[in-house]
Every structure is written in structure tokens, then in C-alpha cells.
Amino acid sequence: MKVPLLDVPAQNQGLRSDLIATFEKVLDSGYFILGPEVEAFENEVADYLGVSHAIGVSSGTDALIVALMAAGVGAGDEVICPSFTFFATAGSIARLGAVPIFVDSEEASFNLDLSGVDELVTEKTKAIMPVHLFGRAAAMGKVKAFARRHSLVVIEDTAQSLGASICSKMCGTMGDFGTYSFFPSKNLGGFGDGGLVSCEDGENAEQVRRLRNHGMHPKYYHSEVGGNFRLDALQAALLRKKLPYLDSYGAGRAENAAYYLEEFSKLDPSRVTLPLGGGVGEGVTWNQFTLKVHGERDALKDYLMEHEVGCEIYYPVPLHKQLCFGGLPQRSLPVAERLSAEVLSIPVYGELGEKRRERVAEVVNSFFKL
Ligand SMILES: Cc1ncc(COP(=O)(O)O)c(C=O)c1O
């Protein structure tokens, strides 16, 4: 049995007729950029998150860029971020001429580790960008205390963790800005690129709204330079149809994760480490289920591929080792480097079904019996 790493069509299949009707409605409206569908979607996401403002933008990357711009980050400024994350986290900082200051990660949670980071702060440091990686909240208590100590803006990269929470606080709503992605494989998967910025502060929200539309205010007047970071009406209208199911998609992944944690509980911990289960007060959304395989990760990857079980290395190169950042001062970040050598993510999407997840477990378990 073939098990793909992702199965995006399966999730949308159940909503097919509603999605087609929505497409036709937008088609007939002739209103394709921003407008009432985007506003309605923004209000619904703001309600879901329990936050005052939500601003739809063109992608998760653009959400980061526009939040950084609204935070006043520009050329020469420094922004603290983890090295073990998707490229966009640091790419967005670099795109503005600012400098990513890479920090290491916690071994168990995959999220940034702030120990020893106080000494990296300089007068150029403007912001800190925690990433809620793989569906699990970063240690926001520590992040906020750190930010307060050094007067930094907090931008939460929540691209992978819409709906995740810690102590009943939604990821993305604990700092100054939260940024989200609707890339098709994300917790709320869209039909192309899309993203969103959330914030509590009304002035920040107004600035993000201006910046996403060339800094224009009022029409054809520009006191600042923004960009075209607008969300399409079609994207918003289709996402509105999926938003009510967001928590049920997460519940499906959580069920698969619980199944794997049980199935793999007897594996030799010197060969493989399982991801943490959800701790007390932690709402994990399992955007990925990521094993750490000690010394034989690539062999397991080949074995899974041979047996037609999809898997992927998120991420094979920590960002401080990427060629494009080779000109930055280099520090060793041992955990990020080790994670990149050991991680392997396996299919966890809610539509996996019992047969396919049993097959995944069977193939993984059979590798460790070799
Ligand atoms: C951690 C993280 N940040 C940012 C992004 C960028 O989102 P998008 O692909 O919507 O631009 C992603 C998407 O993969 C991500 O995983």
C-alpha cells in the first residue's frame, strides 16, 4: 500500500460542492482582491483566535515581512530567530536588509532556546521572532520576559501552528504580532498562497493594512513605502468554508499522533526518539510528526521510500549553515545542527485513515527490527 506524505485533495474532497459554489459566487461577483470576503474572513479568524485584529495578506512569508516592517525593522537592524526552522523565518528578515541572529533550539520541543542569548543583544536588536514549529507552542513565557528585558518587539511565526495553544492562549496572540500561512499543507490549507497577520494594537493593525497596499493612505497618497501583500477574495472565500473545520482537522492529526506514540513506544530510545506528547495546558496541532533517528536517519528514509511510505526531512540544513547566510558571523548551534541530521517527518494528516497509518507504523517498526 502506497502512503503519500501528504494528501491535500482528501481534505478538500468532502467540501467539493460547497467550494465549487463558492468559486462561482466569487467569479460572478467580479470582486477579486480584498473586499467583503476578505473582511469577513479576517473577522472570523480574529474571533477564532480571540484577538482584536486580523489582516489577510498574500502568504505566510509576506505576513512576516509586513509585520517586521510594521515593527519598524529595517536595514542594519538585528532580529533574533531560531536556526532550525523553514527558510522564510530568516529570509523575511534578510529581505528587509536586517540581520537574522540565529539561536539554538531545545532538543525536546524543536523550538528556540533562549539560554545564553541575552549576551547576543546589541543596540541594533529590534525584535525576536519565535517560531511555533511543527504545531507546538514555543516557550512564550520566556520569550516575553526576554523581550521585556531588552525592549524588543515579538513577532510569532505561527505559519505551522494556527490553532495551537499554551495555557489557553492561542499561538500568535501572545506577542505583538502573529503571522500565519495558508499554504495548502498547513493547518488551514488554502488553494494557493495566502497568509495573515494578527495583533491586539489598533495602530499596528492600521499600519499593517496600509503596508499591505503600498503604504497607501488615503487613496493614491503614500507617506510610507509598502508593497502588494493583499489577499485574494477567492482565497478568503474558500478559506472561510474550511475555517469551521480547522479544529477537527487538528483532532484528526492528534489522533494519528497518539496512535504513533503508542505504536512506537517500545522502540529502542538509543536508536530513535519520539516527539513529545502534549504536556499539561499544551494544545499541540501536530502539523508534523517528527522522529529523531540517531545515526541511521537516511537509512530509515530510504527504507520508507522503498516501501512507498512518504516522509521528509524538515529541515536538512539549519539556517545558519545556508550558503546565503555564509557572510554572517558564524557560531556553532549544536542542537540545531544535530536536529537537521536526525529528524524525519512521517504522514500524520487527519485523512490518513486507519489502514494507511497502520501501514506507516508497520514499516517504521519493521525497520527497527532489522
Ligand atoms: C515556519 C514557517 N514560516 C513561514 C512560512 C512561510 O509561509 P508561506 O509558504 O505561506 O509563505 C512557512 C511555510 O512553509 C513556515 O513553515
The ligand as an SDF file (V2000), in Angstrom:
LIG
                    3D

 16 16  0  0  0  0  0  0  0  0999 V2000
    7.8620   28.3510    9.8720 C   0  0  0  0  0  0  0  0  0  0  0  0
    7.3790   28.9510    8.5830 C   0  0  0  0  0  0  0  0  0  0  0  0
    7.4300   30.2830    8.4280 N   0  0  0  0  0  0  0  0  0  0  0  0
    6.9880   30.8700    7.3150 C   0  0  0  0  0  0  0  0  0  0  0  0
    6.4700   30.1380    6.2640 C   0  0  0  0  0  0  0  0  0  0  0  0
    6.0790   30.8440    5.0140 C   0  0  0  0  0  0  0  0  0  0  0  0
    4.7680   30.6390    4.6440 O   0  0  0  0  0  0  0  0  0  0  0  0
    4.3330   30.7350    3.0900 P   0  0  0  0  0  0  0  0  0  0  0  0
    4.7830   29.4890    2.4150 O   0  0  0  0  0  0  0  0  0  0  0  0
    2.8390   30.8660    3.1520 O   0  0  0  0  0  0  0  0  0  0  0  0
    4.9710   31.9470    2.5260 O   0  0  0  0  0  0  0  0  0  0  0  0
    6.3850   28.7540    6.3760 C   0  0  0  0  0  0  0  0  0  0  0  0
    5.8250   27.9560    5.2670 C   0  0  0  0  0  0  0  0  0  0  0  0
    6.2290   26.9060    4.9350 O   0  0  0  0  0  0  0  0  0  0  0  0
    6.8580   28.1250    7.5680 C   0  0  0  0  0  0  0  0  0  0  0  0
    6.8070   26.8090    7.7140 O   0  0  0  0  0  0  0  0  0  0  0  0
  1  2  1  0
  2  3  1  0
  2 15  2  0
  3  4  2  0
  4  5  1  0
  5  6  1  0
  5 12  2  0
  6  7  1  0
  7  8  1  0
  8  9  2  0
  8 10  1  0
  8 11  1  0
 12 13  1  0
 12 15  1  0
 13 14  2  0
 15 16  1  0
M  END
$$$$
